[in-house]
């Protein structure tokens, strides 16, 4: 899935979707993002929702609150009205023929405070037609052990719906949390190339893909595509006018650089002595 932006938020995102030819994609599906309709209204009257029905993206991703604190303090509405907003928005876009991914914002914070309500938000989305329920660690402060337990509990509650994970890196655990979620049963991981994102960044898809495939044995990409990870990471950095981080796991210029005498001696005899994976698997090079 390629989430191309929030078309109701600014003209540039809308222009991107209106001019995009989805038939150019090989196996990926284009996703348009929006929020649940405003409290007290109707999805069919909310332009942030209805604009998605006119766009070529076959998938809609809807974000809504799953933490009562946000429902009451930010939206200034009732927990019941928030549930109705979720149902109305998901059902409206599902009827329009969209595949619906539902992002439960602040899911882990909400689950700590009131797990019954956070689960009820997911039930509202699933009951209205969402095919994937994404658990968002929006503040990025959950640690892997707790996150894994909550994801596991949630997966058991929704055996017939795909569960996904959306992490931030505020505690330095963006990738670790995504991997923990997959171990707990999540089958959909949201992230960005190089972990680019607000504050401390999002889950880094480059590192996550390499770990899922090379460490956890899950087939994410075919081998030829996996070899393009380094190229892709550098391309995105260049596109954003950022200097590539030489110490990035797997794809950084220093990821397979060997300087110390013991290391160089070991590598010359057998690369396995000081390399956890062959650099060629991810399109990188060895340096000594």
N, C-alpha and C positions, 0 to 999 in steps of 0.2 A: 504494500500500500504506500502511495506517495501523497501525503497531505500537503496540498498546495497553498493553504492559507485560509483566511477568514474573509470571504468576499464581502460580507456586510460591514466590515470594519474600515476598509479604505479602498479608494478607486483602483490602486495598483493591483491588489489581490483580485478584485472583480475583473479587471482587464485580463489578467492572466488566465482565469477560468474561461472567460468568454472567447478567448483566442486559442484555447488549447484543443488540439485534435487528439482525443483519447485513443483513436485507432493507431496512433504512432507507437503506443506502448506495446511491448512484447507480452510480458506476463504480469506486469504490475497493474494495479487499479488506482485511478485518481480519486482522491478524497477531498471533499470540501468541508470545512469546519464551521460550526456555528454554536451558539448557546441555546439553551432551552428558552421557550417563549417567556415573556415577562409575566410575573404574577398577576392574576386577575384578568388576563386577556385570553386570546384564542390563537392557536398556532397559525391558523389560516389568515389572521389579520396582522401577524408580526412579520415585517419585511426581512428581518434577519433570518427567519425560517423559510419564508416563501421564496426568497431569491434562489435557494438551492434547487428548487424544482425546475428552474429554467436553465440550469447550467448542465454541461455535458458530463460532469463528474458522476459516476454511477454509485458512489459511496458518500454517505453523509456521516460526519462525526459530530456528535452533540455533547456538549459539556454541561453539567448541572451540579448543584451542590449536594453533597452527601454528609455534611457535618452540620448538625443542628445550630452550632454557633454561627455559621455563615448564613444559614437560612434566616435566623432571627435577627442577627446584627447587621448583615450586609444586604440581603434581599429585603429585610424588614417585612417578612411574611410568615405564615404559619407552616409548620411541618406538613400539614395535610395539603395545603395549596401548592407547596413545592412538589409533592408527589403527583399532583394533578398536572402541573406544568410538564413534568417528565413524561407522563403518559400521553398527554396531548401532542407534544412535539414529536416524540418517537413515532406514534401512530400516524401522524400527518405525513411524515416523510416516508414511512414504510408504505403507506397507501399510494404515495406518488411513485413507487417503484424503486426507491433507493434502498441499498443495503445500509443498515444503520449500525454504526459503532457508538457505544455510549461510554463517555468518560466521566467517571464518578470522582469529581474534584474533592480533594482533601479526604479521601476515603479512609486512610489509616488514622488520621487525627480524629475523624468522626467515629470510627470503629472503637477507638479507645474510650470515648465519652459515652457512646450509646450505640452498641453494635446492632441492636434491634432496628433502630431507625436507618442506619447506613445500609443494612441488608434490605430494608423495605424500599429504599430508593432503587436498588438494583432490581428488585422484583417488579417494580413499576415499569422500569425500562424493558426488562425481558418480556413481561406480559404484553407490552404494547408492540413488540416486534423487533427489538434490538437483537442482533445476532452475536455481538461481542460486547462483553462488559469489562471495561478497563478500569483497574484500580489505580488511582493516582496518588502518589506520595508528593503532593503539590508543594509542601514546604521543605521537602528533602531531608527531613530529620529522623526518619525511621531507620533503625539498624537492621541488618539482615536477619537475625534470629527472630525478632518480633515480626518483621514483615513476612517471613516465610510461614510462620504460624497462622497469621491472619489470612494470607492467600490460601493456604491449605484449607482452612475452615470455610472460606468463601467458595472455593472450588467444589467442596462437598455439598454445599447448599444449592449449587447450580450445575448439576450433572449433564444437563442437556444444552447448555449454552457455553460458548467459548469465553474463557476468562483471560484478560490481558493485564499488562503492567505498564505503568508510566512513572518513571523515577526522575528525580533531580539529584544533583550532586552536592548539596549543601553540607552534608556530613562526610563527603568523600566516598559515598557508598552507591553511587548511581549504577555502575555496572554490577557490583556485587549484589545489590538488591534485585536487579533484573534477573541475574542467574539464580538467585535464591527463589524468586517467584516461579521460574521455569521448573526448578526442582520440585516445587509445591504443586505444580499442575497447570500453570499459566502457559498458553500456547500462542500468545500474541505479545510482542515486545515493541513499545514505542520508544523512539530515540532519534538522535540526529548524528550525522557524520561528524566525527571529531568531538562529539559532545557539546557542540555549540548551543548555547541557550541562555536564558535570563539568569541573573545572579551567578551562581557557580557552575551553571551548565546543566544539560540534560544527560541522560544515559548515552554513552558513546557507542553508536552502532558498530563502529569498526572493531573495537575491542570485544564487544559483546558477540558479534558474529564469529570472530576467531575463537573465542572461548567456547561458544556453543558447539561449534563444529570440531575443533581440534582437541578440546578438553573433555567435553561432555558427550561427544559422539553423536550429535544430532545433525542431520543433513539439512543445512540451511541454504547453501549454494553449491553448484557443481564446482569441481576443482578448478576449472579455468576461470570462473568468476571469482573464486576465492583468491586466486593469484593477482587479482586487480585491486585488492584492498589498499595496498600501499599507493598505487597510482590514484585511486579515488580519493584517499585521504589528502594527498598532496594537491590534487586538482581543486578540491573544495576550499582548502586553505588559500590557494592562489586566487580563486574566484572571489573570496572575501577579503583579499588583500591582507592576509595574515601570514606571518612567518611560520612555516611548519615547525611543530615542536619536535626537536630531534630525539627527545626521550619518550615519545609516545610508545606505549606497548605495541609490539608486533610490527608497526609500520614506521617508527621513527628511525632516523639515520643511525642513531646510536643503539638501537634495539639489539643489534647483533654485532656490535663493535667490541673487539677484544684488545685490551691494551697491556694488562699485566703479564709478566713473563710466564707465570704458572698457567694463566688462561690461554695464552697464545701457544704454549707448548702442548697443552691438552687438545686444543682445537686442531693443531697440525696432525695429531695422531688419530683423533676421532671426534668429529664435531659434537657428538652427543655428550661429551664430557662437560661442555659449558654452554650448550644451547638447549632450551626446553622444547623447541620445535625447529624444523628446518626453515630458514628464512624464505626459501623459494616457495613454500606453501602459501605465503601471503604476499608474494611479489616483492620481497625485500632482498637485500644483499648482505653478505658477511663482510666485515671490515676488520683487518688486523694491523 
